Amino acid sequence: MSWAALPSHARADVTDVADGAVLLGEDEAAERVLAGGLRWIEAQLEWFEPARWEEFLPRRPFRPGPLLELLGLVRVLDRAGVLSKEAPLATGALDLAVRVAADPSFEAGLRRADEYFPYHLNLIGLLELLGRPQPTRRAVCEALLAADAGAHARPYKPVLNRLELRYFADRGGFPAPASLPAPGALLGESIAGLDPDVLQLSESETYALTHVIFYATDFGRHSLSLPGDEATARSWTSLRETVRVLLGVHLARGSLDLLAELLLCTAALDDGSGAGHLPHAGWNALARAARPDGALPSPVHRPEVLAGLNDAKAAAYVFGTCYHTTTAAVLAAAVRRRHGECAQGSDGALSVGVVPPMPYADPGAILAWAREVSTTARTASAEVRAVWADQLDSLLTLCVQARDPSLLAEVLNAAEHLGRADHPTSRRAAALLAAWGA
């Protein structure tokens, strides 16, 4: 068995819920994350400069990586009507990016056309999209693409890398190499298009899945649906279900990075049919985990390490261990708002007693959930049964990934009492359990 240690905020969330806390309405929770995250990001603008980062933090292989994420965020915020390109955060980010692009080291890195070439290309493309064109650097990008420098478009390269390059090229208006397939073809070859087994997706595969969805939908700008047969339509329905289950998995684990990215995917894939109660719980988890300054900690953030730091070292540590999760959460909230979900989401606060909380990813907590379901499902209200059913596949996934056969058997017993033993995920989990015992 392999149950990973949980961050402190994951257990605190469940304790708060068990003590009768009130969940915020989904709209209010998402807007709180958006406002707090934006406030923090604007206050940290200096740390997005590579030289400032490197005063206290390890040099990154692609030095302006955090700045590139910020430019992508500025574009989505402008598109969603949250923040204009003339706002101080946007102009500050653009001024900084122009200085970075003008640095001779940036062009030297660009001309190497190594594995970071797509990110150099992306930064130049985003600057142009946001009103700061760089004609000299753009010409270099186009020449390198035309010469197939780095062979990034070749069929033997990983499909995620090729989809990423295609997205950056198309978004920036660069002519794509002839050997690079159209986005739809790349999507069909990707993890998102090949019906992944949600029970057995690793963390790195989950990150790959979220990024395919980001690129394939342009961060929720357009639908993922493609022309195709009935099997194609079923695969996209399956993809939405996979995202829903993974959302529950990473909610239970307290993995705020992936929780934020999966909430973005939920909004990007929204087809109007709803996604159950898990997004509501996810936005509340982000709102509760936010620091007083609005930042959201990443999986590598350690409060005990921060406690031993002072002044600029402490500020650098907080930035280095919070900027990505905070950026992802703000992106997700902006995409959610653009999709009009504030008009469709849950209205007002809910008593936690009405919505059984997702147990955190701990064998004791999941065992208690399974036994409560198994003993009370027949007498529980339809609403409570629906929430338990919504949580079930995520808990099956946690048990499978922890290779915990006794706990998996308990959760499968709960599935029986919920009338979901014949559900595809339950059947696959039962088959794995039987194989483990073979």
Backbone hydrogen bonds, N-H to C=O, Kabsch-Sander energy under -0.5 kcal/mol:
donor,donor_aa,acceptor,acceptor_aa,energy
2,S,402,A,-1.9
4,A,2,S,-0.6
10,A,7,P,-1.3
11,R,7,P,-1.0
12,A,8,S,-2.0
13,D,9,H,-2.1
14,V,10,A,-1.4
15,T,11,R,-2.3
16,D,12,A,-2.7
17,V,13,D,-2.3
18,A,14,V,-2.8
19,D,15,T,-1.8
20,G,17,V,-1.8
21,A,16,D,-1.7
23,L,21,A,-0.5
23,L,350,L,-2.2
27,D,346,S,-0.8
29,A,25,G,-2.7
30,A,26,E,-2.4
31,E,27,D,-2.5
32,R,28,E,-2.1
33,V,29,A,-2.1
34,L,30,A,-2.3
35,A,31,E,-2.6
36,G,32,R,-2.5
37,G,33,V,-2.5
38,L,34,L,-2.3
39,R,35,A,-2.1
40,W,36,G,-2.1
41,I,37,G,-2.7
42,E,38,L,-2.3
43,A,39,R,-1.5
44,Q,40,W,-1.1
44,Q,41,I,-0.7
45,L,42,E,-1.1
47,W,44,Q,-1.9
48,F,45,L,-1.6
49,E,46,E,-1.4
53,W,49,E,-2.4
54,E,50,P,-2.3
55,E,52,R,-1.1
56,F,53,W,-1.4
57,L,53,W,-2.5
63,R,61,P,-0.8
65,G,62,F,-1.8
68,L,64,P,-2.5
69,E,65,G,-1.9
70,L,66,P,-2.0
71,L,67,L,-2.3
72,G,68,L,-2.1
73,L,69,E,-2.1
74,V,70,L,-2.6
75,R,71,L,-2.1
76,V,72,G,-1.8
77,L,73,L,-2.9
78,D,74,V,-2.4
79,R,75,R,-2.3
80,A,76,V,-2.2
81,G,78,D,-1.0
82,V,77,L,-2.4
83,L,77,L,-1.3
87,A,84,S,-1.6
91,T,87,A,-2.8
92,G,88,P,-2.5
93,A,89,L,-2.2
94,L,90,A,-2.5
95,D,91,T,-2.7
96,L,92,G,-2.1
97,A,93,A,-2.4
98,V,94,L,-2.4
99,R,95,D,-1.8
100,V,96,L,-2.2
101,A,97,A,-2.6
102,A,98,V,-1.5
103,D,99,R,-0.7
103,D,100,V,-0.9
106,F,103,D,-1.4
107,E,103,D,-1.3
108,A,104,P,-2.3
109,G,105,S,-2.1
110,L,106,F,-2.6
111,R,107,E,-2.8
112,R,108,A,-1.0
113,A,109,G,-0.7
113,A,110,L,-1.3
114,D,109,G,-0.5
117,F,114,D,-2.3
119,Y,116,Y,-0.7
120,H,116,Y,-1.7
121,L,117,F,-2.7
122,N,118,P,-2.2
123,L,119,Y,-2.2
124,I,120,H,-1.9
125,G,121,L,-2.4
126,L,122,N,-2.9
127,L,123,L,-2.1
128,E,124,I,-1.7
129,L,125,G,-2.3
130,L,126,L,-2.1
131,G,128,E,-1.8
132,R,127,L,-3.6
138,R,134,Q,-2.7
139,A,135,P,-2.1
140,V,136,T,-1.5
141,C,137,R,-2.3
142,E,138,R,-2.5
143,A,139,A,-2.2
144,L,140,V,-2.4
145,L,141,C,-2.4
146,A,142,E,-2.4
147,A,143,A,-1.8
148,D,145,L,-1.4
149,A,144,L,-2.5
151,A,148,D,-2.1
152,H,149,A,-0.6
154,R,151,A,-1.2
157,K,154,R,-2.0
162,R,158,P,-2.0
163,L,159,V,-2.8
164,E,160,L,-2.5
165,L,161,N,-2.3
166,R,162,R,-2.5
167,Y,163,L,-2.6
168,F,164,E,-2.7
169,A,165,L,-2.7
170,D,166,R,-2.9
171,R,167,Y,-2.9
172,G,168,F,-2.0
173,G,169,A,-0.7
173,G,170,D,-0.9
174,F,169,A,-2.6
180,L,177,P,-1.8
186,L,182,A,-2.0
187,L,183,P,-2.7
188,G,184,G,-2.0
189,E,185,A,-1.1
190,S,186,L,-0.7
190,S,187,L,-1.0
193,G,187,L,-0.6
193,G,190,S,-0.7
194,L,190,S,-0.6
194,L,191,I,-0.5
198,V,196,P,-0.9
200,Q,197,D,-1.8
201,L,198,V,-0.9
206,T,202,S,-2.0
207,Y,203,E,-2.3
208,A,204,S,-2.1
209,L,205,E,-2.3
210,T,206,T,-2.4
211,H,207,Y,-2.2
212,V,208,A,-2.2
213,I,209,L,-2.0
214,F,210,T,-2.3
215,Y,211,H,-2.5
216,A,212,V,-3.0
217,T,213,I,-1.7
218,D,214,F,-0.6
218,D,215,Y,-0.5
219,F,214,F,-2.8
221,R,217,T,-1.5
221,R,218,D,-0.7
222,H,217,T,-1.9
233,A,229,D,-1.8
234,R,230,E,-2.2
235,S,231,A,-1.9
236,W,232,T,-1.6
237,T,233,A,-1.8
238,S,234,R,-2.5
239,L,235,S,-1.8
240,R,236,W,-2.1
241,E,237,T,-1.8
242,T,238,S,-2.4
243,V,239,L,-2.4
244,R,240,R,-2.0
245,V,241,E,-2.4
246,L,242,T,-2.5
247,L,243,V,-2.2
248,G,244,R,-1.6
249,V,245,V,-2.0
250,H,246,L,-2.5
251,L,247,L,-1.7
252,A,248,G,-2.3
253,R,249,V,-1.6
254,G,250,H,-0.7
254,G,251,L,-0.6
255,S,250,H,-1.8
256,L,254,G,-1.3
259,L,255,S,-2.5
260,A,256,L,-2.5
261,E,257,D,-2.1
262,L,258,L,-2.8
263,L,259,L,-2.0
264,L,260,A,-1.9
265,C,261,E,-2.1
266,T,262,L,-2.3
267,A,263,L,-2.0
268,A,264,L,-2.6
269,L,265,C,-2.3
270,D,267,A,-0.9
278,L,275,A,-0.5
281,A,277,H,-2.0
282,G,278,L,-2.9
283,W,279,P,-2.8
284,N,280,H,-1.8
285,A,281,A,-2.2
286,L,282,G,-2.2
287,A,283,W,-2.4
288,R,284,N,-2.5
289,A,285,A,-2.0
290,A,286,L,-1.2
291,R,295,A,-3.2
294,G,291,R,-2.2
298,S,321,T,-2.9
301,H,298,S,-1.6
305,V,302,R,-0.8
306,L,302,R,-2.1
307,A,303,P,-2.1
308,G,305,V,-1.3
309,L,306,L,-2.1
313,K,310,N,-1.2
314,A,310,N,-1.2
315,A,311,D,-2.3
316,A,312,A,-2.8
317,Y,313,K,-2.2
318,V,314,A,-2.5
319,F,315,A,-2.3
320,G,316,A,-3.0
321,T,317,Y,-1.9
322,C,318,V,-0.6
322,C,319,F,-1.2
323,Y,319,F,-2.5
326,T,322,C,-2.4
327,T,323,Y,-2.5
328,A,324,H,-2.7
329,A,325,T,-2.3
330,V,326,T,-2.3
331,L,327,T,-2.6
332,A,328,A,-2.4
333,A,329,A,-2.3
334,A,330,V,-2.4
335,V,331,L,-2.6
336,R,332,A,-2.5
337,R,333,A,-2.2
338,R,334,A,-2.4
339,H,335,V,-1.8
340,G,337,R,-1.9
341,E,336,R,-1.9
343,A,340,G,-1.4
344,Q,341,E,-0.5
345,G,341,E,-2.6
348,G,346,S,-0.6
350,L,23,L,-1.9
352,V,21,A,-1.3
354,V,351,S,-1.8
355,V,351,S,-0.8
355,V,352,V,-0.6
361,A,252,A,-2.2
362,D,360,Y,-2.6
366,I,362,D,-2.5
367,L,363,P,-2.4
368,A,364,G,-2.1
369,W,365,A,-1.9
370,A,366,I,-2.7
371,R,367,L,-2.4
372,E,368,A,-2.1
373,V,369,W,-2.6
374,S,370,A,-2.5
375,T,371,R,-1.8
376,T,372,E,-1.8
377,A,373,V,-2.0
379,T,376,T,-0.8
380,A,376,T,-1.4
385,R,381,S,-2.4
386,A,382,A,-2.1
387,V,383,E,-1.8
388,W,384,V,-2.5
389,A,385,R,-2.6
390,D,386,A,-1.9
391,Q,387,V,-1.6
392,L,388,W,-1.5
393,D,389,A,-0.6
395,L,391,Q,-1.8
396,L,392,L,-2.5
397,T,393,D,-2.2
398,L,394,S,-2.1
399,C,395,L,-2.1
400,V,396,L,-2.5
401,Q,397,T,-2.7
402,A,398,L,-1.7
403,R,400,V,-1.3
404,D,399,C,-2.1
408,L,404,D,-2.4
409,A,405,P,-2.1
410,E,406,S,-1.4
411,V,407,L,-2.2
412,L,408,L,-2.5
413,N,409,A,-1.8
414,A,410,E,-1.8
415,A,411,V,-2.0
416,E,412,L,-1.7
417,H,413,N,-1.7
418,L,414,A,-1.4
419,G,416,E,-1.5
420,R,415,A,-3.0
423,H,420,R,-1.4
427,R,423,H,-2.5
428,R,424,P,-2.4
429,A,425,T,-2.4
430,A,426,S,-2.5
431,A,427,R,-2.2
432,L,428,R,-2.1
433,L,429,A,-2.5
434,A,430,A,-2.3
435,A,431,A,-2.2
436,W,432,L,-2.6
437,G,433,L,-1.4
438,A,435,A,-1.2
